[in-house]
Amino acid sequence: MKGKKMRHFEYKDLTENASKFWKINLESKKLIVTYGRIGIKKPAIKTYIFPTTNPKEGFKTKEDAKKFCEKKIREKTNKGYQEIN
């Protein structure tokens, strides 16, 4: 993920009443995705582990997890999410 572990994105569209965030964090043996409406007290959290052979739990290698991160980041930015530093 180009040197960054945690990346934070936000999407705001007042015409649609949309105010959302999406975070992705690649750690040594897991990938954590957190998302929801900005200001929510209990956001949704999805954790993937690696290495694993079960695709529902995670990825075979850290390289697969990195590819997934980059793919999801592209999807979010294409939808209009802006990265927050």
C-alpha positions in Angstrom: 0.0 0.0 0.0 2.8 2.3 -0.9 4.4 2.7 2.6 1.2 3.5 4.5 -0.4 1.0 6.8 -3.7 2.7 7.6 -5.6 4.6 4.9 -8.7 6.6 5.5 -11.2 7.7 2.9 -14.4 9.8 3.1 -17.4 10.4 0.8 -19.7 13.3 1.2 -22.6 14.2 -1.0 -25.1 16.6 0.5 -27.6 16.1 -2.3 -27.8 12.4 -1.4 -27.4 12.9 2.3 -24.3 10.7 2.1 -21.5 11.1 4.7 -19.5 7.9 4.8 -16.0 6.8 5.7 -13.9 3.7 4.8 -10.6 2.7 6.4 -8.3 -0.1 5.4 -5.4 -1.2 7.6 -2.8 -3.9 6.5 -1.0 -5.4 9.5 1.5 -8.2 9.7 -1.0 -11.1 9.6 -4.4 -9.4 9.1 -6.2 -6.9 7.0 -8.9 -4.8 8.7 -11.6 -2.8 6.9 -13.8 -0.4 8.9 -16.7 1.5 7.3 -19.9 3.4 8.1 -21.5 6.8 8.4 -19.2 9.5 9.7 -19.9 10.0 13.4 -21.3 6.5 14.0 -20.4 5.0 17.4 -20.1 1.4 16.3 -18.9 1.1 12.7 -18.8 -2.1 10.7 -15.5 -4.0 10.9 -14.4 -6.8 8.6 -11.1 -8.7 9.4 -9.3 -10.9 6.9 -6.4 -13.1 8.0 -3.4 -14.5 6.1 -2.0 -17.0 5.4 -5.1 -19.1 5.2 -6.5 -21.5 2.6 -10.1 -20.5 3.3 -11.0 -17.6 1.0 -13.9 -16.5 3.3 -11.5 -15.9 6.1 -8.7 -14.1 4.2 -5.8 -14.6 1.8 -3.1 -17.1 1.0 -0.3 -14.6 1.1 0.4 -11.0 2.2 0.9 -10.2 -1.5 -2.7 -11.3 -2.2 -3.9 -9.0 0.7 -1.9 -6.1 -0.8 -3.5 -6.6 -4.2 -7.0 -6.7 -2.6 -6.2 -3.4 -0.8 -5.1 -1.7 -4.0 -8.2 -3.0 -5.8 -10.6 -1.7 -3.1 -8.8 1.7 -2.9 -9.3 2.1 -6.7 -13.0 1.1 -6.4 -13.5 3.7 -3.6 -11.7 6.5 -5.3 -13.6 5.8 -8.5 -16.9 6.1 -6.6 -15.8 9.6 -5.3 -14.2 8.8 -2.0 -11.4 11.3 -1.0 -8.3 10.2 1.0 -7.9 11.9 4.3 -4.4 12.4 5.7 
